[in-house]
Amino acid sequence: MSGAREQIQTLLEGAERVLIVAHIEPDGDAIGSALGLAWALRRRGTLCTVACADEVPASLRFLPGSEEFVARWRVDEDVMVVVDTSDTARIGAIYPEDARHEVPLVVIDHHTTNLRYGDVNWVEERAATCQLVLELVTTMGIPLDDVIATCLLTGLITDTRGFRTRSTDAHALQTAVTLVNAGASLGDIMDAVFRSRSSTMLRVWGLALSDVHLEDGVIWVSVSQEDLERVGAAPSATEGLSNLLSTVRDAEVAVVFRELRPGVVDVSLRSAPRVDVAAVALSLGGGGHRQAAGCLLEASLPEAQALVLNALRQSMTEKTTAAGGGTRRGVDDAGHSGA
C-alpha cells in the first residue's frame, strides 16, 4: 500500500485546495481523521474544507475545527479525500448520483470491506484510520502540533474504545505515545468522549433495554422513530448502545436496530472473535471490521430483524460446524430477557 500512499502524497503536495469528507453519522475516527489531515495540510499552506452530510456529534465538538464542517460535495477543490468510509453510500446525500471524477478522488480507510471506489485507494488494516493519516503526515514531513495530535488521538481512542478492542496492538499504542508526545492530552480526550452521555440518551437506552432479546448467542434491541420522538432524542442517542450490549457475557453477537425513517433501518453489529460480523454486514450491503460492522437496510424493523438474525444464525452455524460441532451459548428459558 506504500505505492498508494506515495500517490496521495504527490496529489496533496500539488493541490491548492482540498476537500476532505467524513462519512454519515460520523464517529471519532472519521471526524478526527478529517480534521487531523486538514490541520496538517494547512501547515503547508493548502486551503482545506471539511465536509460531512451529518452534524458532528456533541461529544466531538471539543475538537478544533469541528464547527467548520459543511454539507456539500466539491466546488472548486483540486483533490477530494474521503476518510474512514468503505463505500459511496456511506458518504450520504452530499455524494451526487452522477458523480464523476473531474478531479482525483482519494480514499483513505482502515476497513477491510472497503470497495475501492476512489481513483487512488489506500486501504490498510489498522486500529483506526487516524493511524494512516499520521503515517501520511509523517511521510510528507509535516511537523505535528497539539491540534493535529488531538484530532488524531481522538480517532484512535474512539475506534479502540479506550484501547480495549483486539485491534489495539503495539502499533496502536506506539501511535498514541507519538501523539501524546506531540501535545495531545490523553486524559482530556478520554473525558470528552466517554463522559458525554445526556439524560435523554439514557432514556432512549432505557426504552431499548426494556425489550432486550437474547437467543442463540445473539443479543439485540430495537429503537423506533416513535421511541426517539417519545423522549425528544436525536438518532445519535443510540451511539454506544451496541458496545454496551457486547459486554454481556452470554452473547457472542450484539445488534442494535435503529429505525431512521419508515422503511429504513440502520444496523449496528458487534461480536466476539469467533464471529465475523463484517462478512454478514457485507452480504447485506454494508461493511466494517470483523468484530464491529454495520449496514443500512430498506425494510421495516421486523423485516430488518428477520433478515439480519437469519444471516447471523447461518454464519454462526457454519462456524460451529467448521469447528467440529458444539452448542451455542446464551439461550435463556424464554428466548429473550428483559421486561
N, C-alpha and C positions, 0 to 999 in steps of 0.2 A: 504493500500500500504506500510505500515511500514515494513511488512514482506519482501517485495521485496527489500526495502532499506537496511535492515539488511543483506540479502543475498549478495547484491552488496558490502556492506562494508566488509564482510568476504572474498569475492573473491579478492577484491582490496588489502586488507591487506596482503593476502597470495601471491600476484603476485610480480614477479621481473621486468617483462616487460609488459607494457600495450599499446595497440593500441587504439587510440581514433579517431573516424571517424565522420565527419560532412557531411551533405547532399550536393547534387549537387546544383550549383548556390547558394552558401552559403550566409546566411544573418548574421546579427549581433548576433542573439541568437545562431546560430549553431557554428560560429567561437568563440564567447565569451564563450560558454559552454565548447567547446573542450579545449580551451587554459586555461580557469579557472581551469578545472579539472586537466589538465596536470601539471600546475604550482603547484597546491596543492599537488598532489601525489609526485612530485619531492621533495617537502619539507620533505617528509618522506623516501626519498632515492629510490623511484621507477623510473625505466627508462621508459619514456613515448615518444611515437611517435604520432604526429597528422597527420591525413590523410584526403584528400578530392579529389574527381575526378576533380573538377574545381579549378581555381585560386581564391585566396582571393581577393575580390573587393578592388579597390583602397581606398575606404572610410574606410576600416577596417585595412589597413596596418600599422596604427599607433599602433596597439595592439602589446605588447611584445610577440614575438614568432610567429607572423603571417608569417614570411618568412620560417618557419620550415615545413610547410605543404608539404606532399608528396602524390603523386597519386598512392597509392598501397594498397593492402589488407595485411593480416597477413603474416609475415615472420617467426619470432621466438617468438612472444609475448605469454604470458601465458593467458591473458584475452583480449578480444576485447570489446570496449564500443562504441555504436553508439548513438549519441546525437541528439535530436531535429528532428528525422527522422521517419516518420509514416509508411514507408514500404520499402522493399528492392529495389524497382525501384528508390527510391529517393537517394539511395546510389550511383547509377550510374555505370559507366563502371568498376570501381575497384572491384565491387562485382562479384565474379566468378559464372557462371551459375551452376556449380556443387559444390557450397559451402557446406561444411559440418562443423558441429560444432565440430571440432577437439579439440578446447578449448572453454570455456564458452563465449557465446555472450550475452552481456548485452545491454539492450535498456533503455535509459532514455529520456523521452519525455513528453511534455505537450499537445500534440494534442489528442483530444478525439477520433479521427478516426484512431489512431494507430492500426496496425494489429497484434500486439503482436508476432512478428516474432523471438524474441530472446529466449535464454534459461532462462533468467531472465528479466522480463519486469516491469519496474517501470514507469507507465503511470498515470499521475495525473494532472488534470487541474490546470494550473497556468497562470499568465500573460506571463511567459516566462520559458523556460526550465532552464535557469540560476538560477532560484529560487530553483529548485530541486537540482541542483549541489551544491548550497550554503548549503542546508539542509544536503546533504550527507557529504560535507566537515566538517560542524559543528559537525555532529554525529561522524565522525571519529576523532574528536579532533585536527584537523589540524588548526593552527592559521592562520588567514587572514593576508595578507600584501597588499601593494598598487598595486602590479602587479596582484594578483588574483582578488582583488576587482575591478580593472579597467576592466578586461576582463568580469567579471560577470555583472557589471553595464552597460556595453555597450550592452549586450544581452537584459537586461531589458528595457533600453531606446529605442532600435530599435524596439523591438516587441510591445511596447506600444505607439510607435510613439511620444516619448517625453511625456509619461504619459497622453495621450489623448484618449486611447481606453477604452471601457467599462470594459475591464478586469483589469483596473487599480484600484484595491481595496486597502483596508487598509494594507493587507499583502504585496502587491507590494510596497507600499510607505514605509513600515517598512523595507523591504528588501533594498530599496535604501538608507535609513538612515544608516543601518548597513554597507553597502558597502562604503558610503561616510566617515563614521567614521573610516573605516579601511584604508582610504587613497586615494580612487578614487576621481577624480575631476569631478564633475557633469558638470561644465562649459566647461572644455576641451573636454569631450566626446561629449557633445551637438554640439560644434563647429566642431569637427572632422567628425561626422556622418551626420550632417544636413547642412553643408556648403561645400559639396564635389562635387557638380554638375559641370560638364565640359561644355564648349560651344558646344561640339559635342553632348552631351546628350540633350541639349536644341534644337538642330537642329532635332534630332530624334523625340523628343516630338512635335516639330512644324509640322513635316510631319504627325504624327499620329493625332494630334488635328485638322489638316486641313480637316479631313474627319471623324469627330466625329458624332456618331449616338445616338439619344435619342428616345426611343419608349417604351410605356407601363411601364414606371418606370425603364427601363434598359438603361444605357449609356455605349457605348463600342467604342473601337478603335482597329485598327489592325496595326501591324508593320511587314512588309515582309522582307525577306532577301534582296530584292532589295533596300528597304528603308535604311537598315543598311549599305549596300555597297555604296550607293549613298553618304553618309556623312562620310564613313570610321569609323563606330562605332561598338563596340562590343555588343553582345546581352545584356550585363548588363546595357546598356544605357537606357533600359526601366524601370530600377528599380525605384520605387516610383511613376510611372505613374498611376497605379491603385489607389493609395492613393489619388492622385490629383483628379482623376475623382470622387472618393467617396465623395468629398466635394461639389459636385453640388447639389443644393437644390432640384431640381425636380427629382432626381434619387434615387431609393431605392437600386439598384444594379449597380456596376461598373465592367466592364470586359475589360481586355486587352488581345488580341490575338496576340501572337508573333510567327512568323514562325522561328523555329530553323534551319530547313533544309527542302528541298522539301518533303512534306508528313508528317511532324512532327510539331505540333503546341503546344506551351506552353500557358496555360490559367490561368490568374490571376483574382481572384474574390474578391470583397469587397461588403459589404451590410450594410443596416440599420438593426436595431434589429429585425424587423418583419420577415426578410427573412433569412433562414438558408442555406447559400451557401455551408457549409461543406457537407450537405446532398446531394446537387446537385453534388458537386465535387466527392463525394464518389461513387455516381451512375455511374460516368463516369471514374472510376478507379483512382481517386485522393483522396484528403483529406484535412484536415486543421481544422480551427475553424469555429464556427457558422457565424462569420462576416468577416472572412479572410481565403480563401481557394484557391485551385488550382488543376489543373490536366494536364496531358500530353496526347495529342491525336494523333493517327496516321491517319491524314486526311489533306486535303488541307485547306487553310484558309477559303474559302467559306463553305466547309463541316463542319469544326470546328465551325464556326459561327452558322450555322443552328442547329447543334446538341446541342450546349450549350444554345443558345437563346430559343430553344423549351423547353429544360429541365427547364430553369428558368421560362418561362411563365407558364408552367404546375404547378411548385411548388408555384408560386405566386398566381395563380388562386385558387389552393387548399387552401392556407392560407386565401385568401379573402372569399371563400365560407364558410370555417370553422368559420370565424369571423362574418358571417351573411351578406355577400354581401358588396356592396360599390364599388366605382370606383377607378381605379388606377391613380396615379399621373404621370405627366411627359411626355405627348404626345404632341409634337408641331405640327404645321399645316402640315408640310411635313413628319412627322415621324422621322425626324433627324434634327440636327443642324450642323452648320459649313459650310465651303466652299464646 
